[in-house]
Amino acid sequence: MSSPAPARPRPVHQAADLLAAYLPGSFYYSSARGSLLADGVYAPVHAAPGQRARAAAEVLDAALVAGVADPVVAGAIGFRPDAPSSLVVPALVRKAGPPKASGPVAPLGGSWTVSPRPAPEVYTTAVARALDEIRDGDLRKIVLARCLDVTGGDPVAVPRLLARLVHADPAAHAFAVDVSAPGDPAPRTLIGASPELLVSRRGRVVTANPLAGSRPRVADDAENARRIDDLLASEKDRAEHAHVAAQVAEVLGRFCVDLDVPAEPEVIGTPTMWHLSTKISGRLADVTDAGASALGLAEALHPTPAVCGVPTGLARDTIAALEPEDRGYYAGLVGWTDQDGDGEWVVTIRCAEVRDRTVRLFAGAGVVAGSDPAAELAETGAKFGTMLRALGLEGVE
């Protein structure tokens, strides 16, 4: 009688090894929850907006039947309802713990040309027009974004850029996603280190961490303490934050019981910014509903007032009228969901799209009654800092 074949042990991966193994075309995601590196495409996920979670669940079920080990749906979704998505079930997924702080990564090097889109004065004019809309109509908040096109002499080393983002802030939600579309003259990679968790799910437990209301971070501790106090005391920033937290709580309340929404925001920091933050948590009423998967919850929440405005439809239409550049995947979603519905999705901010020699950076600022166009311009400049530091271009706005 033959002995059964011994079970092959699952490989144990290290976070640093997954980061080192990343190549353009792979999907990389890391946060305090852990690291994920996915390669190849077992199947794409095609569905209309609002139906992606159910389509993803069907593709995951088919992948399990076909013998794909621990399948996940991973990728990115754009800002607008008609924006593209890059959701796929990868052929190979490797997971590890969260990344750890380590030594510096060599800069990308080379010379760069920086082109703002639109010009700063055009952006401040758009903010002034948005303030007119807020004063005269039903718009209460709008987030206006602008771009920087940073072009080098050689193709951008995407793996090194990703490594610099991860090592600069291992606690951030770092990502690199292939978002190439048919007809693109060169591959495109969406890359960034978002501070904003849109939603995560573990079993019945759901967590969201909306951010709105910001101040730039500086090197001086005393000045940082003053800015934190100023942010907590700012009626304008607290009102802006309240719009976001209330909308997130309302949406999650449709799916959750025992929803916990703190009465007051706190301040969290990144290497470049301070943000008002509210951590919202709850327990799902029904874990079997595909609409309550991590992806389904993310779709229901998107877009929050943190990247769009209030009311949503009017804000999104006004953004389309006032912003000269298409946002694409900026202010959309990036993340993953597994066959149990668990996963993590973040808002695609502090990000850029890399194509050949060009890195297009995005940053936005929330405009409400009382906003100052020059201050909103400065806020977007500060938010570019995450990507500019990774490129070795501190101080460029």
GUMI-148161 format. One line per field, with one value per residue: residue number from 0; y, x, z of N, C-alpha, C in turn. Coordinates in steps of 0.001 Angstrom, whole numbers, plus 500000, padded with zeros to 6 digits. Each point is the difference from the previous one (the first is absolute). Last residue first. Layout:
BEGIN
nr (NUM;...) .
ny (Y;...) .
nx (X;...) .
nz (Z;...) .
cay (Y;...) .
cax (X;...) .
caz (Z;...) .
cy (Y;...) .
cx (X;...) .
cz (Z;...) .
end
This chain:
BEGIN
nr (396;395;394;393;392;391;390;389;388;387;386;385;384;383;382;381;380;379;378;377;376;375;374;373;372;371;370;369;368;367;366;365;364;363;362;361;360;359;358;357;356;355;354;353;352;351;350;349;348;347;346;345;344;343;342;341;340;339;338;337;336;335;334;333;332;331;330;329;328;327;326;325;324;323;322;321;320;319;318;317;316;315;314;313;312;311;310;309;308;307;306;305;304;303;302;301;300;299;298;297;296;295;294;293;292;291;290;289;288;287;286;285;284;283;282;281;280;279;278;277;276;275;274;273;272;271;270;269;268;267;266;265;264;263;262;261;260;259;258;257;256;255;254;253;252;251;250;249;248;247;246;245;244;243;242;241;240;239;238;237;236;235;234;233;232;231;230;229;228;227;226;225;224;223;222;221;220;219;218;217;216;215;214;213;212;211;210;209;208;207;206;205;204;203;202;201;200;199;198;197;196;195;194;193;192;191;190;189;188;187;186;185;184;183;182;181;180;179;178;177;176;175;174;173;172;171;170;169;168;167;166;165;164;163;162;161;160;159;158;157;156;155;154;153;152;151;150;149;148;147;146;145;144;143;142;141;140;139;138;137;136;135;134;133;132;131;130;129;128;127;126;125;124;123;122;121;120;119;118;117;116;115;114;113;112;111;110;109;108;107;106;105;104;103;102;101;100;99;98;97;96;95;94;93;92;91;90;89;88;87;86;85;84;83;82;81;80;79;78;77;76;75;74;73;72;71;70;69;68;67;66;65;64;63;62;61;60;59;58;57;56;55;54;53;52;51;50;49;48;47;46;45;44;43;42;41;40;39;38;37;36;35;34;33;32;31;30;29;28;27;26;25;24;23;22;21;20;19;18;17;16;15;14;13;12;11;10;9;8;7;6;5;4;3;2;1;0) .
ny (572967;498186;498612;495132;495614;495056;496213;498990;503805;501828;498130;501442;504614;502464;502383;504649;503098;500909;503277;504566;501931;501475;504239;503775;501081;499952;498893;500027;496982;495931;495973;496459;497558;496673;497325;496559;498637;497337;498635;497933;497663;495622;499909;500034;502569;501099;501806;501158;498771;496767;496854;495025;494613;494268;494782;495131;496631;495296;498877;504276;505211;505263;505170;505686;504513;505425;504279;500047;497724;502793;504942;504103;505288;504712;501921;501859;497634;495740;500152;500634;496295;497471;501681;499270;495787;499100;503809;501534;497244;497614;497390;499385;498545;495111;496256;495585;496632;495666;496934;497637;496218;495939;497661;497277;497099;499643;499153;495397;496885;497381;501520;503270;503398;502674;503464;504437;505308;504723;504552;505030;504893;504533;501493;501641;499189;498234;495420;498273;499790;501202;501504;499982;500582;499246;497372;494616;495247;494507;495878;495768;497408;500326;501189;504489;503463;501818;504064;504022;501652;502495;504534;503095;501540;503537;504504;502193;502261;504533;503052;501091;503205;504589;501915;499541;498409;496326;501053;502520;497766;497838;502632;501171;496870;499784;502985;498851;496939;500224;499028;499805;499295;501612;499723;498998;497377;495750;494112;494634;494683;494736;494341;495034;494403;495271;497156;502703;504643;505727;505216;504455;502312;503183;501973;498631;499516;498298;499131;497664;499299;498539;499105;501409;501901;499087;497573;496834;500055;499806;500007;497284;500832;500670;502291;500849;502294;501207;499693;500206;503986;501128;496182;498866;502520;499105;496250;500490;501742;497092;497206;502049;503081;503049;501852;503917;504641;502483;502591;501279;502835;501197;501848;500773;500701;500727;499151;501872;501304;501780;501136;501677;505278;504329;499928;496667;500631;502940;498295;497759;502549;501038;496743;499820;502914;498696;497239;501937;501853;497024;496875;495359;496837;500850;498199;498801;496878;497658;496533;496101;496003;497215;498827;496491;498112;499211;497119;497816;498194;496839;497283;496243;494903;496362;497022;498832;497734;499004;500188;504209;503078;505102;505602;505054;504484;505169;503974;502226;501867;503026;499935;495411;495111;495246;495087;494279;495145;494676;494419;495220;496022;497348;496801;499813;501449;504215;503785;501526;502821;504529;502757;501719;503749;504269;502302;502455;504245;503680;503174;504838;502148;496615;495967;495872;497728;496074;495844;497718;502416;502055;500839;502632;501153;502525;500982;502220;502597;504672;501138;499363;497766;499163;497257;499634;501705;502110;498229;497900;497722;501779;500469;496146;498634;501991;498327;494720;494545;494358;495322;495213;494563;494955;494791;494654;495172;495019;494702;494710;494489) .
nx (506907;504864;503074;502315;501108;501220;496765;497067;498087;496198;495712;497756;498448;495986;496861;500564;498279;495399;498551;500372;496542;496294;500189;499036;495372;496465;495136;495496;495936;501651;503363;504581;504143;504125;503773;503661;503956;503058;504651;503391;502862;497573;495674;496973;496755;498486;498708;497688;495159;495722;497324;498913;498847;500006;497855;496493;496779;500825;503291;503234;502134;502782;502084;499157;496958;499065;502149;503370;500589;498614;499470;499708;500533;498945;496365;495716;495827;499329;498909;495569;497100;500051;497611;495371;498537;500270;498730;502949;505107;504753;503299;498810;495345;499035;498678;499338;498761;498309;503175;502635;498160;500219;504106;500939;495800;495156;497054;499186;497785;500060;500522;496799;499448;504569;502989;503543;502885;503413;503360;502066;503257;503128;505080;505433;504971;504127;501349;495755;495764;495104;495801;494523;494314;494957;496289;500157;497991;498405;495974;496901;497776;499575;499383;498458;502721;503858;499536;499940;504080;502831;498932;501181;504493;501355;498793;502279;504159;500033;499323;503663;503067;498866;500404;504396;503128;503146;503870;503379;503008;503597;503642;503272;503337;503626;503535;503332;503346;502742;500625;495395;494773;494821;494620;494119;494830;497351;499652;498174;499498;497412;498426;497339;498904;498509;503524;503513;501006;500477;500329;501696;504829;504510;504582;503277;503551;501405;499341;498495;501450;500482;502430;500248;497726;494543;495964;497005;501159;502329;501488;502575;502142;501927;500268;499502;498508;502425;503434;504869;503057;504039;501094;497192;500492;503714;499813;497862;502494;502890;498193;499160;502895;499906;502089;502870;501008;496002;495328;494950;495138;495513;494732;494802;494569;495427;495067;495413;494901;495669;495864;496031;499964;502567;504342;503029;501949;503641;504183;502403;502675;504313;503297;502092;503574;504230;502505;502415;504204;503811;500489;498188;501917;505915;505221;505744;504800;505118;504830;503233;499473;498051;500934;500968;498637;500334;499317;496342;494823;495864;495165;496102;498757;498889;498570;498724;497720;498536;497225;496362;495605;497972;498749;500304;496789;497719;496269;495537;498090;503753;504533;502973;502319;503452;502392;499241;497681;501020;500994;501945;501304;497870;497255;495391;496207;500491;499308;495588;498063;501133;497706;495839;500001;500631;496317;497411;501599;499553;496313;499604;501924;500994;503016;504114;505078;504041;503641;504141;504936;505165;502652;500571;500869;499481;500211;498159;497675;501090;501048;500523;500112;500672;500117;502338;502255;504818;502673;501898;502120;501627;496761;498928;502935;499759;496817;499907;498165;499082;497418;497492;500064;498538;498541;500549;498297;498307;500907;499259;499667) .
nz (492973;502849;503447;500397;497440;499417;499749;503537;501979;498004;500918;503906;500145;498333;502574;501018;496921;500118;502965;498792;497496;502337;502021;497363;499271;504044;503056;501908;498708;497414;497493;499897;497166;497204;496242;496740;495778;496050;497110;495728;496623;498858;502046;505015;503967;505382;505589;504474;500456;499153;503733;502010;502036;501388;502009;500039;498663;498760;496662;499481;498789;499434;497858;498754;497576;498736;498906;496156;495769;495942;498857;496340;498775;500408;503801;501254;498808;502078;504574;501158;500188;503950;503726;500222;501542;504775;503651;502145;498868;498577;502418;504630;500681;498101;496150;500203;503390;498754;498243;503058;502079;497657;500068;503691;500953;499788;496319;499116;503845;504076;504664;503214;503340;501684;502953;501150;500310;498873;500873;498471;499417;497841;498880;498195;497148;497820;501481;502367;503939;503076;503716;501556;501032;502151;501453;498582;498573;499150;499375;500031;496260;494270;495198;498969;501932;497848;497630;502475;501758;497191;499367;503380;500270;497109;500944;503486;499339;498816;503447;502685;498379;500548;504302;503255;503558;499674;497510;502100;502832;497941;498696;503200;500932;497024;500593;503060;498569;495222;495254;497026;497348;498292;500023;499597;499190;499203;499519;501717;500700;501183;500608;501808;501235;499994;497766;498904;496571;498539;497308;498778;501062;499313;499210;495547;495905;494501;494107;494880;494659;494325;494683;494920;496309;500029;498765;502963;505125;505404;504820;504476;504971;505450;505476;505935;504768;504833;503443;499385;497999;497667;497324;496334;496009;497262;497151;495820;496468;497759;496605;495690;496669;495323;495227;497993;500294;502866;502316;502535;500899;503189;501623;502729;502375;503592;502772;502857;502790;500588;496003;497664;498346;499939;502402;498467;495777;499731;501086;496662;497151;501477;499384;495832;499219;501462;497089;496526;500939;500164;495728;498628;499945;499915;499597;500252;499074;501265;500512;502558;503804;503887;505239;504079;504764;505662;504539;503038;502309;498930;498065;500362;499226;496321;495001;494361;495151;494414;496156;500069;499182;499200;498475;498888;497910;498169;499473;500492;503990;502342;501726;499249;501250;500718;502105;501127;502359;501304;501801;501491;497226;495593;497352;497923;502484;501966;497314;499226;503204;499768;496986;501386;502867;498081;498226;502964;501227;496928;498715;500229;495631;496109;498053;499416;501195;498584;500430;500890;500168;502038;504413;505311;505654;505229;505875;505046;503592;500064;495119;494079;494524;494183;494911;494808;496304;500551;504145;505188;503849;504194;503403;502393;503396;504286;503118;500764;499926;499628;497861;500414;499979;498552;501070;499309;498239;501170;500051;498461;500070) .
cay (500114;500367;501444;500804;501361;500802;500298;498711;499482;500765;499491;498566;499702;499432;498603;499173;499944;499012;498663;499581;499738;498700;498962;499870;499357;501022;499604;500488;501420;500248;501396;500189;500688;500795;500427;500600;500042;501003;499703;501016;500984;500200;499489;499985;499027;500481;499007;499969;501325;500215;501066;501356;500947;501368;500765;500856;501359;500118;499205;498557;499274;498583;499040;498945;498961;498786;500154;500834;499191;498600;499392;498855;498686;499789;499416;500914;501296;499784;499614;501258;500727;499283;500218;501376;500143;499271;498620;499853;501155;500470;500142;500323;501445;500718;500773;500831;501217;500762;500571;501075;501153;500538;500732;501205;499683;500342;501453;500484;500867;499189;499808;498816;499269;499759;498565;499375;498539;499487;498556;499312;498583;499612;499862;499674;500676;501327;500756;499297;500599;499028;500375;500149;499495;501015;501318;500946;501220;500901;500921;500425;500228;499626;498629;499159;499684;498776;498866;499727;499336;498655;499210;499723;498976;498709;499552;499455;498620;499193;499855;499059;498643;499645;499708;500646;501137;499549;499126;500837;500730;499014;499676;501135;500008;498918;500473;501007;499374;500581;499352;500636;499667;499446;501001;499708;501063;501269;501151;501185;501081;501079;501217;500967;501302;500954;499326;498736;499023;498657;498981;500133;498726;499922;499963;500699;499626;501000;499751;500853;499474;500985;499541;499368;499862;500798;501193;499768;499817;500192;500543;500196;499256;500150;499177;500166;499008;500479;499908;498616;499912;501315;500219;499073;500321;501243;499698;499328;501014;500822;499246;499855;498707;500031;499378;498554;499689;499800;499225;499983;499043;500347;499025;500424;499424;500321;499764;499393;499716;500308;499355;498899;498833;500301;501147;499687;498967;500662;500756;499040;499672;501167;499997;498946;500516;500891;499225;499409;501054;500357;500956;501239;499934;499967;500824;499993;501184;499947;501336;500619;500687;499628;500841;500961;499444;500754;501061;499547;501088;500603;500393;501398;500975;500055;500896;499759;500984;499660;498579;499631;498932;498664;498886;499015;499246;498601;499848;499433;498750;500210;500938;501429;500521;501382;500996;501110;501015;501329;501083;501257;500015;501119;499608;499669;498743;498946;499756;499213;498649;499325;499619;498910;498789;499494;499381;498734;499068;499346;498553;499529;500573;501405;500248;501034;500217;501386;500466;498819;500192;499291;499988;499121;500127;499096;500257;499021;498687;499412;500891;499740;500759;500051;500771;499318;499006;500636;500478;500742;499209;499848;501309;500330;499206;500597;501221;501178;501138;501147;500830;501285;501173;500959;501311;501048;500972;501234;501094;501165;501195) .
cax (498557;499356;499959;499387;499725;501174;500752;500410;501100;501193;500584;500269;501271;500916;499610;500505;501456;500323;499707;501112;501151;499723;500246;501449;500644;500803;501302;501102;499829;498723;499556;498574;499693;498783;499678;498699;499588;498949;499225;499167;500852;501305;500011;501316;500044;500417;500273;501470;500595;501235;499758;500377;499976;500336;500932;500908;499476;499102;498798;500198;498949;499799;500034;500963;500214;499206;498796;500168;499930;500343;500619;499219;500587;500319;501335;501052;499964;500214;501407;500743;499787;500734;501438;500288;499792;500960;499568;498636;499314;498998;500613;501418;500232;499660;501088;500705;500549;498905;499176;500778;499955;498650;499817;500828;501433;500661;500035;501159;499603;499836;501292;499927;498780;499074;499893;498700;500002;498641;500022;498986;499737;498923;498614;499131;498745;499867;501255;500828;501051;501039;500966;501349;501141;500998;499364;500448;500460;500658;500934;501012;499406;500581;500501;499077;498834;500303;500091;498666;499199;500546;499627;498562;499722;500541;499311;498706;500173;500367;498780;499135;500502;499933;498604;499497;499143;498917;499129;499242;498997;499017;499143;499106;499013;499048;499095;499131;498995;500042;501052;501305;500901;501321;501056;501440;500557;499683;500851;499981;500749;500277;500657;500224;500490;498896;498821;500518;499092;500569;499314;498577;499310;498566;499762;498815;500018;499798;500883;499473;499934;499693;499291;500938;501302;501018;500369;500282;498783;500144;498732;500039;499007;500441;499460;500792;499433;499069;498627;499503;498885;499759;500979;499775;498735;500202;500789;499138;499067;500734;500274;498814;500220;499973;498800;499957;500687;501441;500574;501434;500667;501359;501042;500895;501340;500611;501445;500548;501440;500490;501281;499808;499200;498783;499248;499593;498966;498789;499448;499315;498735;499127;499536;498990;498785;499372;499422;498766;498980;499477;500900;500206;498801;498702;499000;498719;499255;498560;499401;499663;501059;499895;499094;500692;500142;499522;500869;501358;500934;500659;501402;500185;499651;500976;499695;500872;499945;500874;500316;501356;500408;500283;499785;501028;500471;500415;501456;500391;499274;498650;499193;500156;498789;499615;500092;500879;499807;499538;499880;499769;500186;500883;501188;501067;499640;500129;501426;500486;499445;500741;501297;499806;499688;501235;500776;499325;500180;501310;499815;499009;500137;499622;498639;499311;498669;499617;498786;499173;498547;499213;500523;499262;500579;499463;500463;500861;499352;500240;499495;500434;499237;500604;499180;499491;499048;498855;500368;499047;499597;501146;500296;498926;500198;501093;499537;500338;500632;499894;501196;499853;499785;501072;499499;500014;501066;499548;499758;500873;499146) .
caz (500110;498732;499818;501053;499527;500337;498774;499441;500816;499648;498762;500129;500650;499014;499781;501094;499901;498968;500529;500858;499129;499394;500997;500166;498848;499342;499464;500823;500298;500664;499973;500209;501248;500055;501364;500253;501395;500200;501203;500639;500676;499362;498627;499359;498917;498682;498971;500113;500140;499249;499033;500402;498889;500389;499180;500765;500067;501151;499743;499815;500717;499715;501094;499717;500996;499887;500821;501193;501209;499803;501177;500465;499776;498583;499900;500461;499327;498565;499815;500075;498742;498954;500158;499595;498561;499176;499725;500503;500536;499037;498677;500143;499891;501218;500578;499017;500615;500601;498937;499374;500889;499969;498748;500077;499947;501253;500131;499242;498893;498788;499339;499135;500287;498902;499741;500209;499942;500141;499763;500802;499757;500892;499539;501131;500312;499379;499933;499032;499189;499691;498967;500520;499233;499664;499941;501025;499337;500945;499360;500994;501309;501288;500005;499237;500810;500742;499086;499454;501026;500178;498824;500026;501007;499578;498787;500413;500457;498837;499206;500706;499795;498583;499672;498781;500354;500871;499215;499073;500790;500457;498860;499754;501086;499748;498958;500601;500854;501338;500786;499857;501097;499675;500129;499958;500826;499330;500305;499146;500644;499051;500474;498930;500446;500168;500537;500512;500605;500090;500796;499699;499892;500302;501445;500498;501415;501034;501140;501057;501357;501027;501201;500934;499341;500685;499264;498586;499212;498558;499509;498558;499230;498612;498919;498783;499088;498981;500486;499931;500945;500601;501062;501103;500666;500743;501200;500971;500489;500969;501231;500856;500655;501459;500568;499781;498758;500093;498909;500277;499112;499584;499677;498918;499898;498717;500047;498797;500024;501344;500299;500942;499639;499250;500523;501373;499924;499485;501135;500863;499337;500155;501395;500111;499364;500972;501102;499463;499965;501325;500650;499253;499163;500682;499327;500707;499607;499825;500024;498728;499267;498602;499197;499137;498665;498838;499520;499695;499698;501157;499832;499593;501012;501086;501109;501149;501076;501125;499945;499576;500908;499486;500915;499642;501157;499843;499965;498708;499752;499486;500784;499818;499374;500258;498946;500316;498971;500397;499017;500710;501452;500342;500732;499057;499359;501007;500200;498865;500133;501065;499440;499036;500760;500605;498933;499680;501109;499962;499847;500942;501338;500077;500465;499238;500582;500280;499328;499796;499994;499012;498632;499097;498663;498994;498637;499353;500018;501314;501044;501369;500987;501331;500927;501183;499509;499345;498667;499165;498842;499106;499426;499061;498788;499226;499350;500782;499346;500900;500169;499323;500865;499759;499575;501030;499732;499332;500940;499889;500000) .
cy (500252;500063;500449;501480;500826;501451;500765;500179;498677;499551;500751;499452;498527;499456;499336;498525;499132;499872;498928;498595;499495;499613;498613;498894;499805;499354;501172;499573;500452;501502;500072;501473;500227;500644;500881;500437;500697;499887;501113;499443;500996;501004;500379;499397;500148;498876;500668;499003;499818;501480;500305;500984;501388;500866;501410;500751;500933;501373;500035;499269;498512;499443;498591;499046;499076;499049;498840;500196;500816;499210;498561;499347;498909;498622;499704;499431;500869;501321;499835;499753;501306;500707;499331;500282;501386;500274;499346;501045;499653;501252;500552;500202;500398;501500;500689;500810;500993;501331;500856;500663;501178;501222;500597;500844;501293;499494;500470;501512;500493;500824;499229;499852;498695;499230;499782;498513;499473;498480;499431;498520;499507;498612;499807;499978;499604;500791;501413;500742;499038;500655;498863;500407;500118;499387;501084;501378;500994;501179;500987;500927;500420;500169;499482;498525;499163;499582;498703;498770;499636;499229;498560;499137;499634;498903;498574;499515;499369;498537;499139;499785;498968;498558;499546;499590;500626;501114;499533;499169;500854;500683;498959;499688;501151;499960;498921;500528;501017;499440;500460;499309;500619;499714;499362;501221;499742;501111;501215;501118;501232;501118;500971;501260;500880;501422;500979;499282;498782;499096;498722;498987;500268;498625;499629;499952;500779;499421;501071;499659;501069;499301;501145;499529;499354;499814;500894;501311;499719;499690;500300;500471;500294;499068;500307;499054;500203;498829;500456;499849;498597;499942;501356;500270;499114;500416;501256;499719;499399;501090;500821;499165;499779;498588;499913;499445;498533;499666;499922;499055;500147;498899;500678;498969;500658;499539;500230;499844;499410;499742;500431;499294;498971;498802;500125;501126;499651;499009;500773;500696;499004;499752;501172;499916;498985;500654;500917;499187;499487;501048;500413;500862;500019;499993;499913;500971;499904;501348;499891;501387;500609;500662;499589;500812;501065;499241;500679;501182;499422;501109;500664;500325;501421;501002;499912;501037;499563;501131;499544;498488;499562;499020;498660;498756;498970;499340;498523;499815;499329;498662;500071;500837;501515;500347;501358;500997;501201;500775;501303;501188;501405;500105;501107;499649;499535;498639;498898;499673;499103;498584;499280;499522;498808;498706;499403;499275;498662;498976;499234;498510;499573;500520;501497;500142;501168;500044;501471;500402;498660;500286;499221;500148;498973;500305;498947;500411;498927;498622;499367;501055;499659;500838;499926;500919;499152;498957;500697;500394;500758;499254;499892;501346;500293;499236;500615;501250;501110;501156;501181;500816;501275;501253;500955;501331;501092;500962;501226;501064;501235) .
cx (499387;498504;499379;500046;499294;499846;501290;500805;500514;501208;501272;500689;500330;501260;500800;499684;500604;501513;500293;499770;501178;501113;499739;500340;501500;500743;500671;501367;501090;499873;498612;499646;498498;499818;498769;499903;498648;499478;498971;499250;499205;500831;501336;499856;501341;499782;500435;500539;501479;500378;501317;499668;500298;500056;500170;500933;500856;499349;499025;498660;500209;498864;499724;500021;501118;500322;499026;498650;500215;499816;500441;500725;499085;500552;500336;501409;501204;500049;500302;501496;500793;499835;500776;501492;500348;499833;500852;499116;498610;499314;499036;500686;501462;500188;499543;499033;500542;500483;498880;499207;500759;499849;498604;499848;500792;501435;500640;500114;501244;499642;499869;501312;499943;498772;498929;500072;498593;500045;498632;500028;498890;499525;499057;498562;499474;498789;499843;501338;500583;501005;500995;500907;501295;501105;500959;499382;500427;500579;500542;501047;501136;499029;500318;500378;498962;498835;500267;500029;498613;499166;500497;499571;498518;499621;500429;499187;498660;500129;500256;498684;499129;500437;499866;498554;499308;499019;498813;499016;499119;498895;498943;499039;499006;498918;498984;498994;499031;498867;500011;500999;501360;500803;501313;500843;501473;500363;499478;500880;500033;500707;500176;500597;500361;500472;498836;498843;500795;498962;500835;499211;498526;499419;498567;499929;498882;500128;499767;500763;499423;499899;499797;499206;501059;501348;501005;500285;500368;498679;500102;498619;500198;499144;500698;499489;500686;499450;498977;498548;499411;498893;499823;500965;499783;498722;500232;500756;499066;499097;500751;500295;498886;500155;500097;498687;499952;500604;501513;500649;501497;500492;501356;501114;500789;501449;500551;501502;500394;501499;500486;501293;499918;499086;498623;499133;499468;498845;498753;499385;499197;498642;499058;499455;498873;498748;499309;499303;498678;498905;499399;501049;498779;498853;498682;499047;498613;499478;498538;499405;499501;501078;500012;498998;500622;500244;499463;500797;501389;500929;500533;501472;500214;499506;501092;499701;500939;499961;500818;500199;501384;500114;500251;499866;501007;500302;500368;501508;500394;499274;498556;498981;500140;498746;499516;499996;500829;499643;499532;499832;499786;500078;500986;501312;501118;499703;500239;501486;500507;499488;500842;501329;499817;499750;501287;500732;499355;500164;501318;499764;498838;500236;499751;498576;499368;498606;499793;498728;499327;498517;499066;500537;499328;500674;499430;500348;500883;499366;500359;499421;500562;499111;500662;499037;499443;499129;498784;500643;499055;499623;501145;500262;498923;500234;501080;499585;500286;500786;499719;501276;499868;499763;501167;499506;499972;501162;499509;499611;500882) .
cz (498623;500227;498699;499655;501077;499625;500270;498730;499436;500813;499619;498757;500093;500662;498888;499770;501081;499834;498957;500552;500826;499027;499419;501000;500166;498838;499311;499525;500966;500204;500624;500101;500076;501355;499949;501456;500115;501424;500151;501208;500835;500809;499374;498615;499294;498998;498705;498976;500319;500009;499301;498889;500528;498751;500493;499050;500816;500093;501159;499874;499754;500869;499540;501184;499562;501138;499804;500689;501264;501283;499764;501176;500554;499684;498542;499871;500333;499239;498521;499861;499989;498652;498874;500091;499495;498508;498919;499322;500468;500518;498960;498661;500143;499774;501285;499145;498975;500567;500565;498881;499402;500885;499913;498740;500105;500054;501287;500075;499279;498780;498699;499242;499216;500471;498940;499736;500274;499884;500355;499641;500917;499600;501173;499487;501375;500470;499441;499969;498995;499056;499826;498850;500791;499152;499544;499802;501085;499233;501025;499382;500935;501159;501397;500092;499277;500880;500769;499090;499472;501023;500134;498828;500029;500985;499648;498815;500356;500391;498769;499242;500698;499788;498550;499710;498798;500326;500836;499188;499099;500794;500371;498862;499805;501073;499637;498971;500587;500867;501455;500922;499727;501264;499555;500321;500215;500961;499242;500541;499097;500747;498848;500616;498806;500276;500068;500661;500429;500649;500022;500813;499710;499706;500353;501517;500673;501391;501051;501270;500918;501347;500989;501207;500878;499305;500696;499276;498552;499300;498502;499533;498521;499169;498692;498924;498645;499191;498965;500460;499935;501049;500676;501135;501223;500728;500828;501289;501042;500579;501047;501249;501017;500557;501525;500539;499641;498652;500134;498989;500216;499078;499882;499859;498880;499989;498601;500177;498663;500145;501377;500382;501100;499773;499351;500563;501392;499936;499582;501205;500843;499351;500247;501426;500083;499425;501004;501089;499420;499969;501342;500693;500917;499012;500758;499324;500611;499517;499616;500180;498701;499154;498539;499187;499113;498700;498759;499484;499766;499538;501259;499822;499498;501027;501058;501069;501112;501015;501200;500022;499545;501165;499314;500864;499508;501338;499867;499871;498689;499770;499527;500761;499927;499217;500446;498852;500417;498742;500642;499049;500563;501519;500277;500696;499062;499391;501027;500156;498868;500209;501048;499423;499064;500755;500552;498870;499700;501118;500090;499951;500905;501417;500005;500530;499271;500627;500312;499251;499770;500131;499092;498584;499102;498674;499061;498586;499387;500113;501332;500931;501365;500897;501358;500752;501122;499302;499392;498661;499065;498719;499000;499338;498965;498699;499122;499237;501008;499382;500926;500191;499166;500864;499832;499427;501061;499803;499248;501011;500000) .
end
